[in-house]
């Protein structure tokens, strides 16, 4: 499933062509994705201008001129492909190099947004685990999908002091704490593994052991730093292209080429001074990759 860097990359790609532009009409090629579309979904979107488009956790959110919020989630295999009108001066249409949503006639193209300038944005989702919702901006804080989400990891809220407080007394494994969306939003399996490796912290360590009642610990500060670094570098690389994920222009993300532990089971540890070997264990049904020798 796409994680925060992939969703951020998609949101930035959509914002480039959608912000400040009015939605002319929306075509629904089926009645549902993971869940049914809200009543009157296409009709309510028609004519609204996208005032701002961004991300919250793993959700893409568009604030609309009529006072609504369009919420979109990619699920396991969802992707947006932008087909820009010739009047924009772009050199041709964006296509997937690996097949997929090459046009609105793609059998998995379930939603097509047509903008007033002729640009089409196609949402394709072979597995249909994605979702879309539409609700009033006044309801956003209490929306069932957003109300319990933790802090954003790219902002100033994520710090050693925050983790020291949030994880104090927690007896869950440290990796499980990073994946808890009620603590920090948007961190998934890949980037939790990579951040813990950079911080030299074992994913099996109990979360509360990196905290102290007397103040922020060095371990908590280091983990906060590595989480921000890993996510920022992944966003700059356009995310990690594993299985279904691509950017809105059809390009792949490239952060997977810099993985230091994820999916590297049996390979030597990337730290020059470490003679360890990357191992894989299963935690809560997910593969965890780490170096047992240098991650303590």
N, C-alpha and C positions, 0 to 999 in steps of 0.2 A: 504494500500500500504506500502511495506517495507520502512522504513525511514533510515537515515544515519547509525545508529548502525547495522541494519540488513544488509545493503549493505556492510559496512565495514567488517562485519563478513564473508560474502560470498566472498569478494575480498581476504581476508586473507586465506580462505580455498582453493580458486583456486590458489593463488600464491604459496602455499605450494607444489602443484604438477605440476604446469605449468611453473613456471619461470625457464629459462635455458633449457627447453625441446622443441623439435621441434614438430609441428603439422604434423602428417603423412597424414591424410585426414579428411574431414568434410562431414558428411552425412546430407542432408536436406530432411526431410520427408514431407515438404510442401513448397510452394513458398513464403510464407509470414508469419509474425507474426502480429503485429499491422500495420506494413508497409511492403511492399515487401523487400526482401533481395536485397542488391546492386548487380548489374550485375557481374557475375563471382565470387560471394562471396566465395563459397567453393573452387574453383580453385585457387583463389588468396591467400587463407589461407594455402593451402597445401604446405608443405615444409618450412614454416616460423617458426623461433624459437621465443618463447616468452621471450623477454629480460627483461621486467619488467611488473608487473601487480599491479594495485592499484585502487583507487577510487577518483572520483571528483564529489562532491555533491551526487546524488543518482545513478550515473553511474559507472559501472566497466569499466576500461580502460586497455587494454593490448598493450604495445609497442612491435612491431614485428621487426624481424631482417631485413626484406626487406624495412623498412621505413614506414610501415603502422601502424595505430592505430585501434584496434578492440574495438568498443564501444558496451556495453551491458547494457540493462535496464530490470529490473525484472517485471515491470508493476504491476498488482494486484496479480497475482498468479504464476509468474515465479519462478522457482527454479532450481538450479544445483545440481546434485548428482554425486559424484565421485566413479567410480568403478576402484580400483587400481589393476594393474597387480600383479599376484602372485610373480613375481620376486622382488617386492618392499619389501617383507617380512612382509606386513601388515596382521593381522589375519582376513582374509576374506574380503568380499565385503561390502560396506556400503549400507544400505537400509533404506527406510522410514518406520518408525513404523506405519504410518497411511495410507499406500498405496501410490500410486503416482508413481514417476519415478523409479520403481524397476529395470527396465532394458530398453534397447533401443527399446524393443517391446511394451512398454507402449504407448497407443494410443495418449497420449499428449506429447510424446517425439519428439519434432519437430526438434531438432538439436543434433547431436552427434559428439563431437570432439574426434578423436582417436589420441593419442600421440605416438611418436616413441617408447616409452618403453612399449606400450601395454595398458596403462591407458586409460579408456574411461570416458568422461565427458558428461553427458546427461543433456540437457536443456529441462525441461518439463513446459508447460504453458497451463493449461486447458482453461483459458479465452482468451489467445492470446493478452493480452494488453502489453506484453513486446516487446522489439525491439532490433535489432542488426544493426550496421553500420560499414563500413570499409572505411577509408580515409587516406590520406597521413599525416604523422606527421606534416608537414609544415602547414597543414590546421587546426590544432587543435584549435589554438587560435581564429580563426574566424568561427569555426564550429557553425552552427545555434543553436545547443543544448547546447553549452558550452560558447559562447562568452559573454552572459549577466549574467552569474552566479556570485554571490557575493563571499565573503571571506569564507574560510573553518573555521568552528567553533572550531576545535580542535587545531589550530595553534596559534601562538603568535599574529596574526592579530586581533583576537577577544579580545577586552578589553573594559573596561568601557569608555575609551576615544573614541574608535571607535563608540560604540553605541551612546554616547553623541552627536557625530558629525552626524552620519548617520540618527538618529531619530529626530534631531532638527527640529521643526516646523511641524512634521508629525501629521496629524489629524486622522489617521486611528487607530483602536483599537490596543493595544500593542500586542495582540496575532497575529493579522493579519500581523503586522510588522515582527514578528519572522518567520512567514510562507512565507514571501516574499523572494523568492530565489535570487532576485537581490541584496538583502542586505546581508543575511547570507545563505550559501548553505547547503541544506540537512536537515534542521530542519522540522519535520512534526508535525502533530496534537498531537500525544501522548507526545512527548518530549517537545513541547511548553507548554502544560498543566502542566507537571511535573516541568519544570524549573520555570515557573511563580509562582507555589505554593511554591517552595523552596525560591524564592526571595520575597515572601509575596506581590506580585504585582497582581492587578486585571487584568484579560484579557480584561476587558472593558475600562480600563484606556486608554486615548489617548497617543499614543507613545511619542509625544513631551513633555509630562508632566514629563518624567523622565530625561530630559536634562536641561542643563543650558548654557547660553551664556558665563558665567564666568569660565567655566571649568567642568571637569567630576563630575557627581553627585554620591552620595553613592548608589542610586537606580540603576543607569546604571552599576556601578562597580559590584554590587551584582548580577544583571541579567547576566552579562557576565560570572561571576564565576559559577552560578548555571547551565547555559547552558552547559559549559564544564564538570562540575561534572556529570550531568545527562547523557550526551552522553557517557562519559568515563566509567561510571558504567554500562551502558547498553551494551556497547561493551564487557566489561569484563564478562558480564553474557550471552553473545552470542545473544544479542538482545531480543526482545519480541515476543513470538510466539502467534500471533493472526491470526486465520483463516488459511491462506495458508503458512505462512513463516516457513521454517526450514533451518538449516545450511546445508553446502555442504556434511556433513557426515550423514545427516538424523536426527541429533539430534535437539531437540527443544531449543529455547532461553528461558531464565528464568527471564528476568528483569520484566515481567508482575507481578511476585509475590511480587515485591517491590513497585508497583504503590501506590502513596499516594493520588492521586485524580482521575486519569483517570479511567473511568468505575466504579466509586465508588459512584454514585449518591445515596443520602439518607443515607450514612454511616457517622459516626462521623468523624470530622476532626482529622487527625493524630497528630496534635500538642497537647501535654499534657495540655497546658495552655489555649487551645481554646475550647469553648463549641459549636462551629459551626457545621454545617452539609454540606457535599459536595453537591453542586448543579450542575445541567446541564443546559446550555443554548445553543442555536444554533447561530453560527457566520459564515457567508458566507457559509451556508449549511453544516457546520461541528459541531459536538458536542464538546462543551467546558466544562470541568469539573473543578470546583474551589470551594474554601471556601469563601463565601461572607463576613464572619465575620473577618477573619484575612488577606485576600488578599485585599489590598487597592490601 
